[in-house]
Amino acid sequence: MKNKIRDARLYHGMSQREIARNVGISSTAMSAIERGEHIPSAVTAILIARELRTTVERLWGEAADEVTRELYR
């Protein structure tokens, strides 16, 4: 599933490991979520979005492309 986690994570200068630790998932799971190989639970998606100071809709929804434009303005 396409997402904008990587763009948002890099914008905020965060590592996958840091987000994974703060959210309570493994680094392997975080990597798979970021690559779109695993769809997180609703709770995990919300926690990831909070860590990245955005919303689930912006990371995974139709507005995902807008996140990239917003981050690089």
N, C-alpha and C positions, 0 to 999 in steps of 0.2 A: 504494500500500500504506500503510495507516494506521500511524502511528508517533507516538511521544511525544518526538521530538528537540527540537522547539521548546520544550516545557514544561521539559525538563531543561536545555536551553541557557540559557534565560532565568533559571532558578533559580540557575545557576552564574555568571550575569553574563557570558556569553561571546557573542561575535558569530559569525555564520556564517563570516565571513572568517577569524577566528582559528582556528576548528575546521578549516576547509578547509586553511589553511596548515600546521597541525600534523599533519594527516592526510596531506597531500600530494595534495590534489585541488583543482580550481578552485572558486572561490566560486559559479560558476554550477551546477556539479555538486552542491555542498553544498545550495544552495537547492532544486534539483530533488528531491534525496533527502528533504529536510525536508518538502517539499510532497507527497511520496508519488508524484511523477511519474517517479521513477527508482529502481530497486532496486539498491543497491550490491552489490559483490562481497562475499563472506564476509569477506575481509581488511579491506576498507574499513569494513564494518559493525562489526567488532571494534575497529578503531582509533577510530571515532566513539564507540562505547560507552566505551572507555577514557578518551577525552578528557572524557566527561561523567560519569565515575566511576560507571558502572553496567554492566549487561550487555546483550547483544544481545536476549536474551529480554525484558528489561524495556522496551526501546525498541520492539521490533517484535512480540513475542509476545502471547499472550493476556493476559499480565500487564501489558500496556502501560497499561491503565486504572488499575492499582494504582500505577504510577509517579506519576501525577498526584496521587492521594490521598496518597501517601507524601511527595511534595515539598511539599505544602501543609498538612501537619499542624501 
